[in-house]
Every structure is written in C-alpha cells, then in structure tokens.
Amino acid sequence: MAGSSTSGEGTPTAASGNCGISAFAISLNVPDPAASAAFLSGHFGYVTEMQDDGFVSLRHPDGGSNVVFLRTGLPTFRPSERAGSAGEGLLLAMVVDDLDARHRRLVDAGIDVVTPPETEPWGERYVQYRDPNGLIVQLVQWV
C-alpha cells in the first residue's frame, strides 16, 4: 500500500521514523561550557568524551543521553538564528535510585539547591539544582 509506514509484518519502516538512531544527545548553548561540564562531571559522574575551544561533549558511564555544551555565540553554530543561550524553560532531568541519599551528598558538596526534595501526588519525587551557567538539573525518583 502506498504511503504505508509499516511492512507487512508490522515492522516500522523509514517512513515511520525508524531510521537507525543509535544514540541521543542534547546540545546546549551556555556562556562557559567548561563550567557546566565540570558541574555534571563533578556532581553527577559524567565524563568528557571530546572537547575543543568552546565545546565539551559528555557521556555518562551508566548510559543515557550525551550532553554537549557549546559556547554561546560560536560562529559555526547552525541555524544561526537559534544560537542564543539555553535555559528558558529547560530542565535536564535524570532518573536515579535513592534520591535522598544523593541529595545529602550533593548538599554536603555545596551544590546550589533550587528546589529541595518534594513528592508530587502522582509519585514523582524530585529535587532541582542550578549549574554555574544557570541551567537547572533535576533528579527524579519514582516512588
């Protein structure tokens, strides 16, 4: 059938979005990429995968998405009309085990707490922190 998005056995095809994605990364423009990278590395265990002037790419040893920090205003950023700083309405959310124990360790390390741990009626327990560039990192535990 023309325009079909699955094969005869129900297997997704390229038309339905199955295009062989093997990894995912979020790229964020910040004034100081090294400061945000150090924050995620020092407090959350990310490791630097690659870096250059104005650019740091991080991955977590346990998997999940990569996080890339780009210096705001890099002339190579495309599309250029979207080259402003990240942050408005953005949360970097990470699901963890034992949120409260992790929170105590982060507070002892002097992290900037934005929202202390709280639990939503639907079972999401979360806490929020601010990185040196003002990005909000949220830890979540489902209870």
DSSP file (Angstrom, degrees, kcal/mol; ACC not computed):
  #  RESIDUE AA STRUCTURE BP1 BP2  ACC     N-H-->O    O-->H-N    N-H-->O    O-->H-N    TCO  KAPPA ALPHA  PHI   PSI    X-CA   Y-CA   Z-CA
    1    1 A M    >         0   0    0      0, 0.0     3,-1.5     0, 0.0     2,-0.1   0.000 360.0 360.0 360.0 131.2    0.0    0.0    0.0
    2    2 A A  T 3   +     0   0    0      1,-0.2     0, 0.0     0, 0.0     0, 0.0  -0.380 360.0  16.3 -64.7 138.0    1.4    3.4   -1.0
    3    3 A G  T 3  S+     0   0    0      1,-0.2    -1,-0.2    -2,-0.1     2,-0.0   0.505  86.4 155.3  79.7   4.6    2.4    5.6    2.0
    4    4 A S    <   -     0   0    0     -3,-1.5    -1,-0.2     1,-0.1    11,-0.2  -0.354  34.7-157.5 -65.3 144.5    2.4    2.7    4.4
    5    5 A S  S    S+     0   0    0     10,-0.1     8,-1.6    11,-0.1     2,-0.3   0.355  72.0  50.4-106.5   4.9    4.6    3.2    7.5
    6    6 A T  B    S-A   12   0A   0      6,-0.2     2,-0.0     9,-0.1    -2,-0.0  -0.964  80.5-116.5-135.9 157.8    5.0   -0.4    8.4
    7    7 A S    >   -     0   0    0      4,-2.5     3,-2.1    -2,-0.3    -2,-0.1  -0.248  50.2 -86.4 -77.7 178.0    6.0   -3.5    6.5
    8    8 A G  T 3  S+     0   0    0      1,-0.3    -1,-0.1     2,-0.1    -2,-0.0   0.756 130.6  51.9 -58.7 -25.6    3.5   -6.4    6.1
    9    9 A E  T 3  S-     0   0    0      2,-0.1    -1,-0.3     0, 0.0    -2,-0.0   0.301 123.5-101.0 -94.9   9.1    4.6   -7.8    9.4
   10   10 A G  S <  S+     0   0    0     -3,-2.1    -2,-0.1     1,-0.3    -5,-0.0   0.593  72.1 149.7  83.6  10.6    4.1   -4.5   11.3
   11   11 A T        -     0   0    0      1,-0.1    -4,-2.5     0, 0.0    -1,-0.3  -0.649  51.9-112.2 -78.9 128.4    7.8   -3.7   11.4
   12   12 A P  B     -A    6   0A   0      0, 0.0    -6,-0.2     0, 0.0     2,-0.2  -0.277  34.3-157.9 -59.6 144.7    8.4    0.1   11.3
   13   13 A T    > > -     0   0    0     -8,-1.6     5,-1.7    -6,-0.1     3,-1.5  -0.616  36.9 -90.3-113.7 176.3   10.0    1.5    8.1
   14   14 A A  G > 5S+     0   0    0      1,-0.3     3,-1.5    -2,-0.2    -9,-0.1   0.836 124.6  62.4 -57.1 -33.6   12.0    4.6    7.4
   15   15 A A  G 3 5S+     0   0    0      1,-0.3    -1,-0.3   -11,-0.2   -10,-0.1   0.774 102.4  50.6 -64.7 -25.1    8.7    6.4    6.6
   16   16 A S  G < 5S-     0   0    0     -3,-1.5    -1,-0.3   -11,-0.3    -2,-0.2   0.381 129.0 -93.1 -95.2   4.6    7.5    5.8   10.2
   17   17 A G  T < 5S+     0   0    0     -3,-1.5     2,-1.6    -4,-0.3    -3,-0.2   0.416  82.2 134.5 103.3  -1.1   10.7    7.2   11.8
   18   18 A N      < +     0   0    0     -5,-1.7    -1,-0.2     1,-0.2    -2,-0.1  -0.637  19.1 148.3 -81.5  89.7   12.7    4.0   12.2
   19   19 A C        -     0   0    0     -2,-1.6    -1,-0.2    -3,-0.1    -5,-0.1   0.059  69.5 -95.4-116.9  24.9   16.0    5.5   10.8
   20   20 A G        -     0   0    0      1,-0.2     2,-0.3     2,-0.0    -2,-0.1   0.838  51.5-176.3  73.8  33.5   18.5    3.5   12.8
   21   21 A I        +     0   0    0      1,-0.2    -1,-0.2     3,-0.0     3,-0.1  -0.496   8.1 176.8 -66.3 127.2   19.2    6.0   15.6
   22   22 A S        +     0   0    0     -2,-0.3     2,-0.3     1,-0.2    -1,-0.2   0.532  60.8  10.7-110.8 -10.4   21.9    4.6   17.8
   23   23 A A        -     0   0    0      2,-0.0     2,-0.4    42,-0.0    -1,-0.2  -0.971  60.3-142.6-159.1 167.0   22.5    7.4   20.3
   24   24 A F        +     0   0    0     -2,-0.3    42,-2.4    40,-0.3     2,-0.3  -0.999  16.7 177.3-139.6 139.9   20.9   10.6   21.5
   25   25 A A  E     -b   66   0B   0     -2,-0.4     2,-0.5    40,-0.2    42,-0.2  -0.984  20.0-144.3-139.1 150.6   22.5   13.9   22.7
   26   26 A I  E     -b   67   0B   0     40,-2.1    42,-3.0    -2,-0.3     2,-0.5  -0.967  15.9-153.7-112.7 134.7   21.2   17.3   23.8
   27   27 A S  E     -b   68   0B   0     -2,-0.5     2,-0.4    40,-0.2    42,-0.2  -0.936  12.7-172.3-112.9 125.9   23.3   20.3   22.8
   28   28 A L  E     -b   69   0B   0     40,-3.1    42,-2.8    -2,-0.5     2,-0.5  -0.965  19.1-138.1-124.9 130.8   23.0   23.4   25.0
   29   29 A N  E     +b   70   0B   0     -2,-0.4    57,-3.0    55,-0.3    42,-0.2  -0.759  35.3 162.5 -85.7 126.0   24.5   26.9   24.4
   30   30 A V  E     -b   71   0B   0     40,-2.9    42,-1.9    -2,-0.5   104,-0.1  -0.962  48.3-118.9-140.1 155.4   26.0   28.3   27.5
   31   31 A P  S    S+     0   0    0      0, 0.0    -1,-0.1     0, 0.0    40,-0.1   0.865 109.1  28.0 -62.9 -35.2   28.4   31.2   28.2
   32   32 A D    >>  +     0   0    0      1,-0.1     4,-1.6    38,-0.1     3,-0.6  -0.775  63.6 179.4-132.4  87.1   31.0   28.9   29.9
   33   33 A P  H 3> S+     0   0    0      0, 0.0     4,-2.5     0, 0.0     5,-0.2   0.856  83.3  57.2 -56.8 -37.4   30.9   25.2   28.6
   34   34 A A  H 3> S+     0   0    0      1,-0.2     4,-2.5     2,-0.2     5,-0.2   0.872 104.8  51.7 -63.5 -36.5   33.8   24.1   30.8
   35   35 A A  H <> S+     0   0    0     -3,-0.6     4,-1.8     2,-0.2    -1,-0.2   0.924 112.3  44.4 -67.6 -44.0   31.9   25.3   33.9
   36   36 A S  H  X S+     0   0    0     -4,-1.6     4,-2.2     2,-0.2     5,-0.2   0.890 114.1  51.0 -66.9 -38.1   28.7   23.3   33.0
   37   37 A A  H  X S+     0   0    0     -4,-2.5     4,-2.5     1,-0.2     5,-0.2   0.916 109.7  49.4 -64.3 -43.0   30.8   20.3   32.1
   38   38 A A  H  X S+     0   0    0     -4,-2.5     4,-3.1     2,-0.2     5,-0.3   0.870 109.1  54.3 -63.7 -36.2   32.7   20.4   35.4
   39   39 A F  H  X S+     0   0    0     -4,-1.8     4,-2.3     2,-0.2     5,-0.4   0.951 112.9  40.6 -62.1 -51.5   29.4   20.6   37.2
   40   40 A L  H  X S+     0   0    0     -4,-2.2     6,-1.6     2,-0.2     4,-1.5   0.870 119.7  46.5 -68.0 -35.2   28.0   17.5   35.6
   41   41 A S  H  X S+     0   0    0     -4,-2.5     4,-1.0     4,-0.2    -2,-0.2   0.948 117.2  41.5 -69.3 -49.0   31.3   15.7   35.9
   42   42 A G  H  < S+     0   0    0     -4,-3.1    -2,-0.2    -5,-0.2    -3,-0.2   0.845 128.8  26.1 -70.2 -36.1   32.0   16.6   39.5
   43   43 A H  H  < S+     0   0    0     -4,-2.3    -3,-0.2    -5,-0.3    -1,-0.2   0.720 132.0  28.9-102.0 -24.0   28.5   16.1   40.9
   44   44 A F  H  < S-     0   0    0     -4,-1.5    -3,-0.2    -5,-0.4    -2,-0.1   0.368 101.2-110.3-126.2   3.7   26.8   13.6   38.6
   45   45 A G     <  +     0   0    0     -4,-1.0    -4,-0.2     1,-0.2    -3,-0.1   0.606  58.5 153.8  82.9  12.2   29.6   11.4   37.2
   46   46 A Y        -     0   0    0     -6,-1.6     2,-0.3    14,-0.2    14,-0.2  -0.398  29.5-148.5 -70.0 153.4   29.7   12.4   33.6
   47   47 A V  E     -C   59   0B   0     12,-3.2    12,-2.4    -2,-0.1     2,-0.4  -0.939  20.7-105.3-123.9 148.5   32.9   12.0   31.7
   48   48 A T  E     +C   58   0B   0     -2,-0.3    10,-0.3    10,-0.2     3,-0.1  -0.575  31.1 179.0 -74.4 125.4   34.4   14.1   28.9
   49   49 A E  E     -     0   0B   0      8,-3.3     2,-0.3     1,-0.4     9,-0.2   0.818  69.2 -19.4 -92.8 -40.0   34.1   12.3   25.6
   50   50 A M  E     -C   57   0B   0      7,-1.3     7,-3.1     2,-0.0    -1,-0.4  -0.971  63.0-178.5-161.4 158.0   35.6   15.1   23.5
   51   51 A Q  E     +C   56   0B   0     -2,-0.3     2,-0.3     5,-0.2     5,-0.2  -0.990   7.5 165.1-157.9 158.3   36.3   18.8   23.7
   52   52 A D  E >   -C   55   0B   0      3,-2.4     3,-2.1    -2,-0.3     2,-0.3  -0.874  60.6 -42.0-156.1-176.5   37.7   21.8   21.8
   53   53 A D  T 3  S-     0   0    0      1,-0.3    18,-0.1    -2,-0.3     3,-0.1  -0.427 131.1  -0.3 -60.4 116.9   37.6   25.5   22.1
   54   54 A G  T 3  S+     0   0    0     -2,-0.3    17,-2.6     1,-0.1     2,-0.3   0.641 120.5  86.8  81.5  15.9   34.0   26.4   23.0
   55   55 A F  E <   +CD  52  70B   0     -3,-2.1    -3,-2.4    15,-0.2     2,-0.4  -0.976  42.4 172.7-153.7 130.5   32.8   22.9   23.0
   56   56 A V  E     -CD  51  69B   0     13,-2.2    13,-3.0    -2,-0.3     2,-0.5  -0.980  12.2-162.5-139.0 128.9   32.6   20.0   25.5
   57   57 A S  E     -CD  50  68B   0     -7,-3.1    -8,-3.3    -2,-0.4    -7,-1.3  -0.949  14.1-170.8-111.1 126.9   30.8   16.6   24.9
   58   58 A L  E     -CD  48  67B   0      9,-3.2     9,-1.7    -2,-0.5     2,-0.3  -0.848   9.4-175.0-117.2 151.3   29.9   14.5   27.9
   59   59 A R  E     -C   47   0B   0    -12,-2.4   -12,-3.2    -2,-0.3     7,-0.1  -0.952  24.2-124.3-135.4 159.6   28.6   11.0   28.4
   60   60 A H    >   -     0   0    0     -2,-0.3     3,-2.2   -14,-0.2   -14,-0.2  -0.898  14.6-135.7-105.4 134.6   27.6    9.0   31.5
   61   61 A P  T 3  S+     0   0    0      0, 0.0    -1,-0.1     0, 0.0     3,-0.1   0.763 105.7  56.5 -58.9 -25.1   29.3    5.7   32.1
   62   62 A D  T 3  S-     0   0    0      1,-0.3     2,-0.2    -3,-0.0     0, 0.0   0.443 115.0-115.0 -86.5   0.4   25.9    4.1   33.0
   63   63 A G    <   +     0   0    0     -3,-2.2    -1,-0.3     1,-0.1    -3,-0.2  -0.613  63.5 117.6 101.6-162.1   24.4    5.1   29.6
   64   64 A G  S    S-     0   0    0     -2,-0.2   -40,-0.3    -3,-0.1     2,-0.1  -0.485  72.2 -21.1  89.8-165.9   21.7    7.5   28.7
   65   65 A S        -     0   0    0     -2,-0.2   -40,-0.2   -42,-0.1     2,-0.2  -0.430  59.7-122.5 -79.9 149.3   21.9   10.6   26.6
   66   66 A N  E     -b   25   0B   0    -42,-2.4   -40,-2.1    -7,-0.1     2,-0.5  -0.592  21.1-144.3 -81.0 153.8   25.1   12.6   25.9
   67   67 A V  E     -bD  26  58B   0     -9,-1.7    -9,-3.2    -2,-0.2     2,-0.5  -0.991  12.8-167.1-122.5 127.6   25.2   16.2   26.9
   68   68 A V  E     -bD  27  57B   0    -42,-3.0   -40,-3.1    -2,-0.5     2,-0.5  -0.956   4.0-159.6-116.5 129.6   27.0   18.7   24.7
   69   69 A F  E     -bD  28  56B   0    -13,-3.0   -13,-2.2    -2,-0.5     2,-0.4  -0.944   9.4-172.9-109.6 127.4   27.8   22.2   25.9
   70   70 A L  E     -bD  29  55B   0    -42,-2.8   -40,-2.9    -2,-0.5     2,-0.3  -0.935  31.2-109.9-116.3 140.6   28.6   24.9   23.2
   71   71 A R  E >   -b   30   0B   0    -17,-2.6     3,-1.6    -2,-0.4   -39,-0.1  -0.541  42.6-107.6 -68.7 128.4   29.8   28.4   24.0
   72   72 A T  T 3  S+     0   0    0    -42,-1.9    12,-0.1    -2,-0.3    -1,-0.1  -0.326 103.1  27.9 -56.4 132.1   27.0   30.9   23.2
   73   73 A G  T 3  S+     0   0    0     10,-0.8    -1,-0.2     1,-0.3    11,-0.1   0.501  73.7 162.3  94.0   5.6   27.9   32.8   20.0
   74   74 A L    X   -     0   0    0     -3,-1.6     3,-1.7     1,-0.2    -1,-0.3  -0.402  38.9-138.8 -57.2 129.2   30.1   30.2   18.3
   75   75 A P  T 3  S+     0   0    0      0, 0.0    -1,-0.2     0, 0.0     5,-0.1   0.701  99.6  59.3 -66.3 -17.4   30.2   31.4   14.6
   76   76 A T  T 3  S+     0   0    0      2,-0.0     2,-0.2     3,-0.0    -2,-0.1   0.517  77.1 118.0 -88.2  -4.5   29.9   27.8   13.4
   77   77 A F    <   -     0   0    0     -3,-1.7     6,-0.1     3,-0.1     5,-0.1  -0.430  59.7-127.4 -68.3 133.0   26.5   27.2   15.2
   78   78 A R  S    S+     0   0    0      1,-0.3     2,-0.1    -2,-0.2    -2,-0.0  -0.986  87.7  32.1-131.1 143.0   23.7   26.4   12.8
   79   79 A P  S >  S-     0   0    0      0, 0.0     3,-2.3     0, 0.0    -1,-0.3   0.532  78.5-158.8 -74.2 138.6   21.0   27.5   12.4
   80   80 A S  G >  S+     0   0    0      1,-0.3     3,-1.5     2,-0.2    -2,-0.1   0.767  86.2  65.6 -59.7 -28.8   22.4   30.9   13.4
   81   81 A E  G 3  S+     0   0    0      1,-0.3    -1,-0.3     2,-0.1     3,-0.2   0.609 102.7  49.8 -71.4  -8.1   19.0   32.3   14.3
   82   82 A R  G <  S+     0   0    0     -3,-2.3    -1,-0.3     1,-0.1    -2,-0.2   0.090  77.6 110.9-109.8  20.3   18.8   29.7   17.1
   83   83 A A    <   +     0   0    0     -3,-1.5   -10,-0.8    -6,-0.1    -9,-0.2   0.328  46.3 114.8 -83.6   7.4   22.3   30.5   18.6
   84   84 A G  S    S-     0   0    0     -3,-0.2   -55,-0.3     1,-0.2   -11,-0.1  -0.115  77.0 -73.0 -71.4 174.5   21.1   32.1   21.8
   85   85 A S        -     0   0    0      1,-0.1     3,-0.3   -57,-0.1   -55,-0.2  -0.354  44.4-126.2 -69.4 146.5   21.7   30.7   25.3
   86   86 A A  S    S+     0   0    0    -57,-3.0     3,-0.1     1,-0.2    -1,-0.1  -0.360  71.3  82.3 -77.7 166.8   19.8   27.6   26.5
   87   87 A G    >   +     0   0    0      1,-0.3     3,-1.8    -2,-0.1     2,-0.5  -0.138  42.8 119.1 135.3 -42.6   17.9   27.7   29.8
   88   88 A E  T 3  S-     0   0    0     -3,-0.3    -1,-0.3     1,-0.3     3,-0.1  -0.420 103.8 -14.8 -62.9 110.5   14.4   29.3   29.5
   89   89 A G  T 3  S+     0   0    0     -2,-0.5     2,-0.4     1,-0.2    -1,-0.3   0.585 105.5 134.3  75.8  10.2   12.0   26.5   30.5
   90   90 A L    <   -     0   0    0     -3,-1.8    46,-0.6     2,-0.0     2,-0.4  -0.795  30.1-179.5-100.4 133.4   14.7   23.8   30.2
   91   91 A L  E     -e  136   0C   0     -2,-0.4     2,-0.9    -3,-0.1    46,-0.2  -0.999  21.8-147.7-124.9 132.7   15.3   21.1   32.8
   92   92 A L  E     -e  137   0C   0     44,-2.7    46,-2.9    -2,-0.4     2,-0.4  -0.876  30.5-168.3 -92.9 102.9   18.0   18.4   32.5
   93   93 A A  E     -e  138   0C   0     -2,-0.9     2,-0.4    44,-0.2    46,-0.2  -0.800  11.7-176.6-102.8 134.9   16.2   15.6   34.3
   94   94 A M  E     -e  139   0C   0     44,-2.7    46,-2.6    -2,-0.4     2,-0.4  -0.997  21.4-135.1-131.5 130.2   17.8   12.4   35.3
   95   95 A V  E     +e  140   0C   0     -2,-0.4     2,-0.3    44,-0.2    46,-0.2  -0.717  34.9 172.0 -85.5 131.8   16.2    9.4   37.0
   96   96 A V        -     0   0    0     44,-3.0     2,-0.3    -2,-0.4     3,-0.3  -0.858  33.2-115.8-133.2 165.2   18.1    8.0   39.9
   97   97 A D  S    S+     0   0    0     -2,-0.3     5,-0.2     1,-0.2    44,-0.0  -0.801  95.6  12.8 -95.5 148.0   17.8    5.5   42.7
   98   98 A D     >  -     0   0    0     -2,-0.3     4,-2.0     3,-0.1     3,-0.3   0.935  69.2-176.9  52.2  60.9   17.8    6.8   46.3
   99   99 A L  H  > S+     0   0    0     -3,-0.3     4,-2.8     1,-0.2     5,-0.2   0.862  77.0  56.2 -53.6 -42.1   17.3   10.5   45.6
  100  100 A D  H  > S+     0   0    0      1,-0.2     4,-2.2     2,-0.2    -1,-0.2   0.892 107.0  47.4 -66.2 -39.5   17.5   11.5   49.2
  101  101 A A  H  > S+     0   0    0     -3,-0.3     4,-1.9     2,-0.2    -1,-0.2   0.919 114.1  48.0 -65.8 -42.3   20.9    9.9   49.8
  102  102 A R  H  X S+     0   0    0     -4,-2.0     4,-2.3     1,-0.2    -2,-0.2   0.910 110.3  52.8 -62.8 -41.6   22.2   11.5   46.6
  103  103 A H  H  X S+     0   0    0     -4,-2.8     4,-2.8     1,-0.2     5,-0.2   0.919 106.3  52.4 -61.2 -44.4   20.8   14.9   47.6
  104  104 A R  H  X S+     0   0    0     -4,-2.2     4,-2.4     1,-0.2    -1,-0.2   0.917 110.5  48.4 -59.0 -43.1   22.5   14.7   51.0
  105  105 A R  H  X S+     0   0    0     -4,-1.9     4,-1.2     2,-0.2    -1,-0.2   0.900 112.3  48.6 -63.7 -40.1   25.9   14.1   49.3
  106  106 A L  H  <>S+     0   0    0     -4,-2.3     5,-2.1     2,-0.2     4,-0.3   0.897 111.1  49.5 -68.1 -40.0   25.3   17.0   46.9
  107  107 A V  H ><5S+     0   0    0     -4,-2.8     3,-1.7     1,-0.2    -2,-0.2   0.918 108.6  53.1 -63.8 -42.4   24.3   19.4   49.7
  108  108 A D  H 3<5S+     0   0    0     -4,-2.4    -1,-0.2     1,-0.3    -2,-0.2   0.803 105.8  55.3 -61.5 -27.7   27.5   18.3   51.6
  109  109 A A  T 3<5S-     0   0    0     -4,-1.2    -1,-0.3    -5,-0.2    -2,-0.2   0.486 121.6-109.7 -83.7  -3.4   29.5   19.2   48.4
  110  110 A G  T < 5 +     0   0    0     -3,-1.7    -3,-0.2    -4,-0.3    -2,-0.1   0.703  54.8 169.9  87.4  20.4   28.0   22.7   48.4
  111  111 A I      < -     0   0    0     -5,-2.1     2,-0.9     1,-0.1    -1,-0.2  -0.296  42.7-107.1 -65.7 150.4   25.7   22.4   45.4
  112  112 A D  E     -F  130   0C   0     18,-0.5    18,-2.2     1,-0.0     2,-0.5  -0.710  35.1-153.3 -81.5 105.4   23.2   25.2   44.7
  113  113 A V  E     +F  129   0C   0     -2,-0.9    16,-0.3    16,-0.2    -1,-0.0  -0.704  20.9 174.7 -84.8 125.1   19.8   23.8   45.6
  114  114 A V  E    S+     0   0C   0     14,-2.7    15,-0.2    -2,-0.5    -1,-0.2   0.863  76.6  13.1 -92.4 -49.5   16.9   25.4   43.7
  115  115 A T  E    S-F  128   0C   0     13,-1.4    13,-2.3     3,-0.0    -1,-0.3  -0.982  80.4-135.5-131.2 118.4   14.0   23.2   44.9
  116  116 A P  E     -     0   0C   0      0, 0.0    10,-0.1     0, 0.0    13,-0.0  -0.224  50.4 -64.6 -67.1 166.0   14.5   20.8   47.8
  117  117 A P  E     +     0   0C   0      0, 0.0     2,-0.3     0, 0.0    10,-0.2  -0.215  66.9 161.0 -55.3 133.9   13.2   17.3   47.5
  118  118 A E  E     -F  126   0C   0      8,-2.1     8,-2.6    -3,-0.1     2,-0.5  -0.976  31.6-129.3-149.0 160.7    9.5   17.0   47.3
  119  119 A T  E     -F  125   0C   0     -2,-0.3     6,-0.3     6,-0.2     0, 0.0  -0.954  14.8-142.6-120.1 128.0    7.0   14.4   46.1
  120  120 A E    >   -     0   0    0      4,-2.8     3,-2.2    -2,-0.5     4,-0.1  -0.482  30.5-109.4 -80.6 155.7    4.2   15.0   43.6
  121  121 A P  T 3  S+     0   0    0      0, 0.0    -1,-0.1     0, 0.0    -2,-0.0   0.762 117.1  60.4 -57.9 -25.1    0.8   13.3   44.1
  122  122 A W  T 3  S-     0   0    0      2,-0.1    -2,-0.0     1,-0.0    -3,-0.0   0.379 125.8 -95.7 -87.7   5.3    1.5   11.0   41.1
  123  123 A G  S <  S+     0   0    0     -3,-2.2    20,-3.0     1,-0.3     2,-0.7   0.588  78.1 136.7  98.5  11.0    4.6    9.6   42.7
  124  124 A E  E     - G   0 142C   0     18,-0.2    -4,-2.8    19,-0.2     2,-0.5  -0.833  31.8-168.9 -93.8 113.9    7.4   11.7   41.2
  125  125 A R  E     +FG 119 141C   0     16,-2.9    16,-2.9    -2,-0.7     2,-0.3  -0.891  21.3 165.1 -98.6 130.6    9.9   12.6   43.9
  126  126 A Y  E     -FG 118 140C   0     -8,-2.6    -8,-2.1    -2,-0.5     2,-0.3  -0.945  27.7-167.0-145.5 163.5   12.3   15.3   42.6
  127  127 A V  E     - G   0 139C   0     12,-1.7    12,-2.3    -2,-0.3     2,-0.4  -0.972  16.6-145.7-146.3 150.2   15.0   17.8   43.5
  128  128 A Q  E     -FG 115 138C   0    -13,-2.3   -14,-2.7    -2,-0.3   -13,-1.4  -0.959  12.2-175.1-128.8 143.1   16.5   20.6   41.5
  129  129 A Y  E     -FG 113 137C   0      8,-2.8     8,-2.6    -2,-0.4     2,-0.5  -0.899  20.2-130.0-129.3 157.3   19.9   22.2   41.3
  130  130 A R  E     -FG 112 136C   0    -18,-2.2   -18,-0.5    -2,-0.3     6,-0.2  -0.932  18.1-147.2-111.4 131.6   21.4   25.2   39.4
  131  131 A D    >   -     0   0    0      4,-2.7     3,-2.3    -2,-0.5   -95,-0.1  -0.374  39.2 -90.9 -86.7 173.5   24.7   24.8   37.5
  132  132 A P  T 3  S+     0   0    0      0, 0.0   -96,-0.1     0, 0.0    -1,-0.1   0.714 128.1  50.3 -60.6 -20.8   27.2   27.7   37.1
  133  133 A N  T 3  S-     0   0    0      2,-0.1   -97,-0.0  -101,-0.1    -3,-0.0   0.332 123.1-102.4 -97.5   6.6   25.5   28.8   33.8
  134  134 A G  S <  S+     0   0    0     -3,-2.3     2,-0.1     1,-0.3  -104,-0.0   0.462  72.3 145.5  89.2   1.1   22.0   28.8   35.4
  135  135 A L        -     0   0    0      1,-0.1    -4,-2.7    -5,-0.1     2,-0.5  -0.455  47.2-127.1 -70.1 146.0   20.8   25.6   33.9
  136  136 A I  E     -eG  91 130C   0    -46,-0.6   -44,-2.7    -6,-0.2     2,-0.5  -0.854  19.7-165.3-100.2 124.8   18.5   23.5   36.1
  137  137 A V  E     -eG  92 129C   0     -8,-2.6    -8,-2.8    -2,-0.5     2,-0.5  -0.939   9.3-165.1-107.8 126.7   19.4   19.9   36.7
  138  138 A Q  E     -eG  93 128C   0    -46,-2.9   -44,-2.7    -2,-0.5     2,-0.4  -0.946   9.0-155.9-118.0 129.3   16.6   17.8   38.2
  139  139 A L  E     -eG  94 127C   0    -12,-2.3   -12,-1.7    -2,-0.5     2,-0.4  -0.862  16.6-166.3 -99.0 139.8   17.0   14.4   39.8
  140  140 A V  E     -eG  95 126C   0    -46,-2.6   -44,-3.0    -2,-0.4     2,-0.4  -0.972  14.3-178.4-129.0 139.2   13.8   12.2   39.8
  141  141 A Q  E     - G   0 125C   0    -16,-2.9   -16,-2.9    -2,-0.4     2,-0.6  -0.992  24.4-135.4-133.4 130.8   12.9    9.1   41.7
  142  142 A W  E       G   0 124C   0     -2,-0.4   -18,-0.2   -46,-0.2   -19,-0.1  -0.756 360.0 360.0 -87.2 123.4    9.6    7.3   41.1
  143  143 A V              0   0    0    -20,-3.0   -19,-0.2    -2,-0.6    -1,-0.1   0.367 360.0 360.0-117.1 360.0    8.1    6.3   44.4
